[in-house]
Amino acid sequence: MRAIKFRGFSKKQKKWVFGYYALHHIAETEHGALKGFKPIPCIFNDEDDRKNRGYWDEVVPGTVGQFTGLTDANGVEIYEGDLLLSHENSEVFEVVYDAPRFCFKDNDFGFRFLNRPENFGVVGNIHDDKGRNEQ
């Protein structure tokens, strides 16, 4: 059974955080009256770093990705949004979730099953490559 966990880029810490995902709803008021609730994407940090463990960390919207339950050839965990380098043909693929499974985008065939992860290496993710740190 795979671990259900997520990662997202922390607005405060300016680094990737890992743990449980939730939308916190913060009350919005106008002139003292409740106007509504604003959803804030957060990761409950469950890393071993004692200083940062056990609190909700607001993350950049759109950077949240779920763990696939797989590791690459080097033992690196593979998350939705990762870019994988094929050791067989040197192509790079994006990991996506296409219910009910994780797969990777293939320009020739659409989506392909993410099998044999030992033939791939994580080389980055779509968020870092799109200037995520600018947000």
C-alpha positions as CSV (number, residue, x, y, z in Angstrom):
1,M,0.0,0.0,0.0
2,R,1.4,3.4,-1.0
3,A,1.7,6.4,1.3
4,I,-0.8,9.1,0.6
5,K,1.1,12.4,0.8
6,F,1.6,15.6,-1.1
7,R,4.2,18.3,-1.8
8,G,3.8,22.0,-2.4
9,F,6.0,25.0,-2.6
10,S,5.8,26.9,0.7
11,K,5.1,30.7,0.4
12,K,6.8,31.4,3.8
13,Q,9.8,29.0,3.7
14,K,10.4,29.3,-0.1
15,K,11.1,25.6,-0.4
16,W,9.2,22.3,-1.1
17,V,7.2,21.0,1.9
18,F,5.8,17.5,2.2
19,G,2.8,16.0,4.1
20,Y,-1.0,16.1,4.1
21,Y,-2.9,18.5,1.8
22,A,-6.0,20.5,2.8
23,L,-7.8,23.7,1.9
24,H,-8.1,26.0,4.8
25,H,-10.9,28.5,4.6
26,I,-10.1,31.9,6.0
27,A,-13.0,34.2,6.9
28,E,-13.2,37.4,4.8
29,T,-15.0,40.4,6.3
30,E,-16.1,43.8,5.0
31,H,-17.0,46.6,7.5
32,G,-17.2,44.0,10.3
33,A,-19.6,41.7,8.4
34,L,-18.7,38.2,7.2
35,K,-18.3,38.4,3.4
36,G,-17.3,34.9,2.7
37,F,-14.4,32.4,3.0
38,K,-11.2,32.3,1.0
39,P,-9.7,28.9,0.4
40,I,-6.0,28.7,1.1
41,P,-4.1,25.6,-0.1
42,C,-1.9,24.2,2.7
43,I,0.4,21.2,3.5
44,F,0.5,19.8,7.0
45,N,4.2,19.4,7.4
46,D,5.1,15.9,8.6
47,E,8.8,16.0,7.8
48,D,11.4,14.9,10.4
49,D,12.7,18.4,10.8
50,R,11.6,19.1,14.4
51,K,11.7,22.9,13.9
52,N,9.1,22.8,11.1
53,R,7.1,19.7,12.0
54,G,3.5,19.7,12.9
55,Y,2.0,22.9,11.4
56,W,0.0,24.0,8.3
57,D,2.1,25.7,5.7
58,E,0.5,27.8,3.0
59,V,1.7,26.8,-0.4
60,V,1.7,28.4,-3.8
61,P,-1.6,27.5,-5.6
62,G,-1.0,25.1,-8.4
63,T,2.2,23.6,-7.1
64,V,0.6,20.8,-5.1
65,G,1.3,17.3,-6.4
66,Q,0.5,13.9,-5.0
67,F,3.1,11.2,-4.4
68,T,2.7,8.4,-7.0
69,G,3.9,5.7,-4.6
70,L,6.9,5.0,-6.9
71,T,10.6,5.9,-6.8
72,D,13.0,6.4,-9.7
73,A,16.2,4.5,-10.5
74,N,18.0,6.5,-7.7
75,G,15.3,6.0,-5.1
76,V,13.9,9.5,-5.5
77,E,10.1,9.7,-4.8
78,I,8.1,10.5,-7.9
79,Y,5.3,13.2,-7.6
80,E,2.6,14.4,-10.0
81,G,4.2,17.3,-12.0
82,D,7.7,15.7,-12.0
83,L,9.8,15.5,-15.1
84,L,11.3,12.1,-15.7
85,L,14.2,11.3,-18.0
86,S,14.0,8.0,-19.7
87,H,17.3,6.0,-19.5
88,E,16.3,4.1,-22.6
89,N,15.9,6.9,-25.1
90,S,16.8,10.1,-23.2
91,E,13.3,11.6,-23.6
92,V,11.7,13.7,-20.8
93,F,8.1,13.0,-19.7
94,E,5.8,14.9,-17.4
95,V,4.0,12.8,-14.6
96,V,0.3,13.5,-14.6
97,Y,-2.8,12.0,-12.9
98,D,-5.3,10.6,-15.3
99,A,-8.0,9.0,-13.0
100,P,-7.7,6.4,-11.7
101,R,-3.9,6.2,-12.3
102,F,-0.6,8.1,-12.6
103,C,0.9,8.2,-16.1
104,F,3.1,10.3,-18.1
105,K,2.5,12.5,-21.1
106,D,3.8,11.2,-24.4
107,N,3.7,13.5,-27.4
108,D,3.3,10.6,-29.8
109,F,0.8,8.4,-27.9
110,G,-1.0,10.8,-25.4
111,F,-0.9,9.3,-21.9
112,R,1.2,6.1,-21.1
113,F,1.2,4.1,-18.0
114,L,3.9,4.9,-15.5
115,N,5.4,1.5,-15.2
116,R,9.0,0.4,-14.8
117,P,10.1,3.5,-12.8
118,E,13.5,2.0,-12.5
119,N,14.1,3.1,-16.1
120,F,13.6,6.8,-15.3
121,G,15.2,9.5,-13.3
122,V,13.6,12.6,-11.8
123,V,15.2,15.6,-13.4
124,G,13.0,18.4,-12.2
125,N,9.3,19.4,-12.2
126,I,7.0,21.6,-14.2
127,H,6.8,24.2,-11.5
128,D,10.5,24.9,-11.2
129,D,10.8,25.1,-14.9
130,K,8.0,27.7,-15.2
131,G,9.6,30.1,-12.8
132,R,7.5,29.1,-9.8
133,N,9.9,31.0,-7.5
134,E,8.7,34.2,-9.0
135,Q,5.2,33.8,-7.5
